[in-house]
């Protein structure tokens, strides 16, 4: 991420706002769409931002050892099965990506199983065959945690070098909301404000989830001042790779859209490593998982959509692409008062 250009950024911001305020509408009347156009202009360094030409979503998949503590309604085998479903084009993320013209890539960050297939949309970046049960000790080694970041960076770098100009982050992994909760709690969030169901689970399973997170914190004592230690102790391979992916995309100046609670845990790790990543991140939607809003609020990110979704996969992130594109088209295609010969109001 570039620094030392605050004057230029401020000049650019003023120029974009001047353009927005000179469009044929009352000042600010298109609300958050105007802010999205402003953000895209600042990221691209242009008063009139370009529409994305290569939209992609990367679904990071991995298994979580804590699943054996009875924290999910689904068996861990579903993680591997859903990877095949993604590659066969049958999941919700595939449907929504086709709708907005985005390409789906699936990253095997740590699925407990192999994929003896060839597909240009399957990225093999396996750090291990699922993490350890973090109620019994660290989820992974520090070397594996660093490898997660490295793999995620590599995936983002190669995507951008290949032409990707709008990226979304998705997740797939049974037990991933438990891991996301543990990461948030490790960084000081109150578990009662964070913990919630991911998939529908019973009251007893939710209690298991809370017990597992609290035990993981007690057993491992993750250091909130060391994001890699948090990742090692209570994280996962997939969330770690998301963090590296976000870091690299931001450093290369490409906008990233996060999805729900697990992907936001990945953002939280990235933000703790480098807080400047936030300037390149959009929150695609507000998940129905209650902890998601808590973290978004502390990071100062307003979700674009609020549809009571909690599926994951990148579904909310991808759906928000059409809103971002609408915002760009607004600033690109609307007439100005001067060009349309329309009289300005007193708000100009």
C-alpha positions in Angstrom: 0.0 0.0 0.0 1.3 3.4 -1.0 1.9 6.0 1.7 3.0 9.6 1.7 0.4 10.6 -0.8 -2.2 12.2 1.5 -2.3 15.5 -0.3 -2.9 13.8 -3.7 -5.6 11.5 -2.1 -7.3 14.5 -0.6 -7.3 16.4 -3.9 -8.6 13.3 -5.6 -11.3 12.9 -3.0 -12.4 16.5 -3.5 -12.5 16.1 -7.3 -14.6 13.0 -7.0 -17.0 14.7 -4.6 -17.3 17.7 -7.0 -18.2 15.3 -9.8 -20.8 13.5 -7.7 -22.3 16.8 -6.5 -22.6 18.1 -10.1 -24.6 15.1 -11.3 -28.3 15.8 -12.1 -29.6 15.0 -8.7 -29.8 16.7 -5.3 -26.5 16.5 -3.4 -26.2 13.2 -1.6 -29.5 11.9 -2.8 -28.1 8.5 -3.9 -26.8 7.9 -0.5 -24.4 5.0 0.0 -24.0 4.5 -3.7 -22.2 7.8 -3.9 -19.8 6.6 -1.1 -19.1 3.4 -3.1 -18.3 5.4 -6.2 -16.0 7.6 -4.1 -14.3 4.5 -2.6 -13.7 2.9 -6.0 -12.4 6.2 -7.4 -9.9 6.5 -4.6 -8.8 2.9 -5.0 -8.3 3.3 -8.7 -6.9 6.8 -8.4 -9.5 8.2 -10.9 -12.3 10.7 -10.7 -14.4 8.5 -12.9 -13.5 4.9 -12.0 -13.5 2.1 -14.5 -15.9 -0.8 -14.4 -14.3 -4.1 -13.3 -13.5 -6.4 -16.3 -12.3 -9.5 -14.4 -14.4 -10.3 -11.3 -13.5 -13.3 -9.3 -14.4 -15.0 -6.0 -12.0 -17.3 -4.2 -13.6 -19.8 -1.9 -11.1 -20.9 0.7 -11.9 -24.4 2.0 -10.6 -26.2 5.0 -11.5 -28.6 7.8 -11.4 -27.7 11.5 -10.4 -30.1 14.2 -12.7 -28.6 16.7 -15.7 -30.2 14.8 -15.2 -33.4 16.9 -16.5 -31.3 19.9 -20.0 -31.3 18.5 -20.1 -27.7 17.4 -21.9 -28.2 14.0 -25.0 -29.7 12.6 -23.0 -31.2 9.7 -20.3 -33.8 9.6 -16.8 -32.6 8.4 -17.2 -34.7 5.2 -19.5 -32.0 3.8 -16.4 -29.7 3.4 -14.9 -32.0 0.8 -18.3 -32.8 -0.8 -19.1 -29.1 -1.2 -15.7 -28.5 -3.0 -16.9 -30.9 -5.7 -20.3 -29.1 -5.8 -18.5 -25.8 -6.3 -16.4 -27.2 -9.1 -19.5 -28.8 -10.7 -21.3 -25.4 -10.7 -24.1 -26.5 -8.4 -23.8 -24.3 -5.3 -25.4 -21.0 -4.5 -22.1 -19.2 -5.1 -22.0 -20.6 -8.6 -25.5 -19.4 -9.3 -24.9 -15.9 -8.0 -21.5 -15.6 -9.7 -23.1 -16.5 -13.0 -25.7 -13.8 -12.3 -23.1 -11.1 -11.9 -20.5 -12.4 -14.3 -17.9 -13.5 -11.8 -15.6 -16.6 -11.9 -15.5 -19.0 -9.0 -12.2 -20.4 -7.9 -11.9 -22.9 -5.0 -8.8 -23.0 -2.9 -8.0 -26.3 -1.0 -6.3 -24.6 2.0 -6.7 -27.6 4.3 -9.5 -30.0 3.4 -9.2 -33.4 5.1 -8.9 -35.3 1.8 -7.4 -35.2 -1.7 -9.0 -34.1 -5.0 -7.8 -36.5 -7.7 -9.2 -34.3 -10.5 -7.9 -31.7 -12.9 -9.7 -28.3 -12.9 -8.4 -24.8 -13.8 -10.7 -23.6 -11.0 -9.2 -25.7 -8.2 -6.2 -24.1 -6.5 -4.1 -26.6 -4.5 -2.7 -24.7 -1.5 -3.1 -27.3 1.2 -1.2 -26.6 4.4 -2.5 -29.7 6.1 -5.3 -32.2 6.2 -7.4 -30.1 8.6 -6.3 -28.3 11.7 -5.8 -29.9 15.1 -8.6 -29.6 17.7 -7.7 -26.4 19.4 -9.4 -27.4 22.6 -6.4 -29.7 23.1 -3.6 -27.5 21.9 -2.6 -25.2 19.1 -4.6 -25.5 15.8 -1.3 -25.6 13.9 2.4 -24.9 14.1 3.8 -21.3 13.7 5.5 -22.5 10.5 2.1 -23.6 9.2 0.5 -20.3 10.2 3.2 -18.3 8.3 2.7 -20.7 5.3 -1.0 -19.8 5.3 -0.2 -16.2 4.9 2.4 -16.9 2.2 -0.1 -19.1 0.2 -2.8 -16.6 0.4 -0.5 -13.8 -0.8 0.6 -16.0 -3.7 -2.9 -16.7 -4.8 -3.9 -13.0 -4.8 -0.7 -12.0 -6.5 -1.2 -14.5 -9.3 -4.9 -13.5 -9.7 -4.1 -9.8 -10.1 -1.2 -10.5 -12.4 -3.6 -12.5 -14.5 -6.0 -9.5 -14.8 -8.4 -9.7 -11.8 -9.5 -6.3 -10.8 -12.4 -7.0 -8.4 -11.9 -9.8 -5.9 -14.3 -11.5 -3.4 -13.4 -13.8 -0.6 -15.6 -16.8 0.3 -15.3 -19.7 2.8 -16.2 -23.3 3.1 -15.5 -25.5 6.1 -17.6 -27.2 8.7 -16.8 -25.6 12.0 -15.5 -22.4 10.6 -17.8 -20.1 12.6 -16.4 -21.7 15.8 -12.9 -20.9 14.6 -13.9 -17.4 13.6 -15.4 -16.9 17.1 -12.2 -18.1 18.7 -10.1 -15.6 16.6 -12.4 -12.7 17.6 -12.3 -13.7 21.3 -8.5 -14.0 21.1 -8.4 -10.3 19.9 -10.6 -9.2 22.9 -14.1 -9.4 21.7 -16.7 -10.5 24.3 -17.9 -14.0 23.5 -21.5 -13.3 24.5 -21.6 -10.6 21.8 -20.0 -12.8 19.2 -21.1 -16.4 19.5 -24.0 -17.6 17.4 -25.1 -20.4 15.2 -23.7 -20.9 11.7 -25.6 -23.8 10.5 -28.8 -24.5 12.6 -27.8 -26.2 15.8 -29.5 -27.1 19.1 -29.1 -25.2 22.3 -26.8 -27.9 23.6 -24.6 -27.7 20.5 -24.3 -23.9 20.9 -23.2 -24.5 24.5 -20.6 -27.0 23.2 -19.4 -24.3 20.8 -19.0 -21.7 23.6 -17.3 -24.2 25.8 -14.9 -25.2 23.0 -14.0 -21.5 22.3 -13.4 -20.7 26.0 -11.3 -23.8 26.5 -9.2 -23.0 23.4 -8.5 -19.6 24.8 -7.6 -21.0 28.2 -5.5 -23.9 26.9 -3.6 -21.9 24.2 -3.4 -18.4 25.6 -3.1 -16.7 22.2 -1.3 -13.4 22.2 -3.5 -10.6 20.8 -0.4 -8.5 20.1 0.8 -11.2 17.7 -1.7 -12.1 14.9 0.4 -15.0 13.7 0.2 -16.5 17.3 -3.6 -16.1 17.2 -3.7 -17.8 13.9 -1.5 -20.6 15.1 -3.3 -21.2 18.4 -7.0 -20.8 17.4 -7.1 -20.2 13.7 -7.5 -22.4 10.6 -5.7 -22.9 7.3 -8.5 -21.4 5.3 -8.9 -18.3 7.4 -5.2 -17.8 7.5 -5.0 -18.0 3.7 -7.8 -15.5 3.5 -5.8 -13.1 5.6 -2.8 -13.4 3.3 -5.0 -13.0 0.2 -6.5 -9.8 1.6 -3.1 -8.4 2.6 -1.6 -9.0 -0.9 -4.6 -7.6 -2.8 -4.6 -4.5 -0.7 -0.9 -4.0 -1.2 -1.4 -4.3 -4.9 -4.3 -1.7 -4.8 -7.1 -4.1 -5.9 -10.5 -3.9 -4.1 -11.6 -6.9 -2.1 -15.1 -7.7 -1.0 -15.5 -9.8 2.1 -18.5 -12.0 2.8 -19.7 -13.2 6.2 -18.4 -14.0 9.6 -15.5 -16.4 8.8 -14.1 -14.2 6.0 -14.3 -11.2 8.3 -12.2 -13.2 10.8 -9.7 -13.4 8.0 -10.0 -9.6 7.5 -9.5 -9.1 11.3 -6.2 -11.1 11.1 -5.1 -9.1 8.1 -6.1 -5.8 9.7 -4.2 -6.7 12.9 -1.1 -7.2 10.7 -1.6 -4.1 8.6 -4.5 -1.7 9.4 -4.3 -0.1 6.0 -6.0 -3.0 4.3 -9.3 -1.6 5.4 -9.0 1.1 2.7 -9.3 -1.5 0.0 -12.0 -3.7 1.6 -15.8 -3.6 1.0 -18.2 -5.5 3.3 -20.5 -7.3 0.9 -23.3 -7.9 3.3 -24.2 -8.2 7.0 -24.6 -11.9 8.0 -27.3 -13.0 10.2 -24.6 -14.4 12.5 -24.7 -11.7 15.2 -21.0 -11.4 15.7 -20.5 -10.3 12.1 -22.0 -6.9 12.7 -20.0 -6.4 15.9 -16.7 -6.9 14.0 -17.8 -4.8 11.0 -18.7 -2.0 13.3 -15.4 -1.9 15.1 -13.6 -1.9 11.7 -15.8 0.9 10.5 -17.2 -1.1 7.5 -20.8 -0.6 6.4 -22.3 -3.7 4.7 -23.7 -3.1 1.3 -26.5 -5.7 1.6 -28.6 -6.9 4.5 -30.6 -10.0 3.4 -30.5 -12.2 6.6 -28.1 -14.5 4.8 -25.6 -16.8 6.7 -24.6 -19.3 4.1 -21.1 -18.2 3.4 -19.3 -19.4 0.2 -18.9 -15.7 -0.8 -22.6 -15.4 -1.7 -23.2 -12.0 -0.1 -19.9 -10.6 -1.4 -20.7 -11.7 -5.0 -24.2 -10.3 -4.9 -22.8 -6.9 -3.8 -20.7 -6.7 -7.0 -23.8 -5.6 -8.9 -24.4 -2.7 -6.5 -20.7 -1.6 -6.7 -21.0 -1.7 -10.5 -24.2 0.3 -10.3 -22.4 3.0 -8.3 -19.6 3.1 -10.8 -22.1 3.4 -13.7 -23.9 6.2 -11.8 -20.8 8.4 -11.7 -19.7 7.4 -15.2 -23.0 7.8 -17.1 -25.2 10.3 -15.3 -25.3 13.7 -17.0 -24.0 16.8 -15.1 -26.1 19.9 -14.7 -23.9 21.6 -17.2 -24.0 18.9 -19.9 -27.8 18.4 -19.5 -28.7 22.0 -19.3 -30.4 21.5 -16.0 -30.6 24.4 -13.5 -28.8 23.8 -10.2 -30.5 24.0 -6.9 -29.5 25.9 -3.8 -27.7 22.7 -2.4 -24.9 23.1 -5.0 
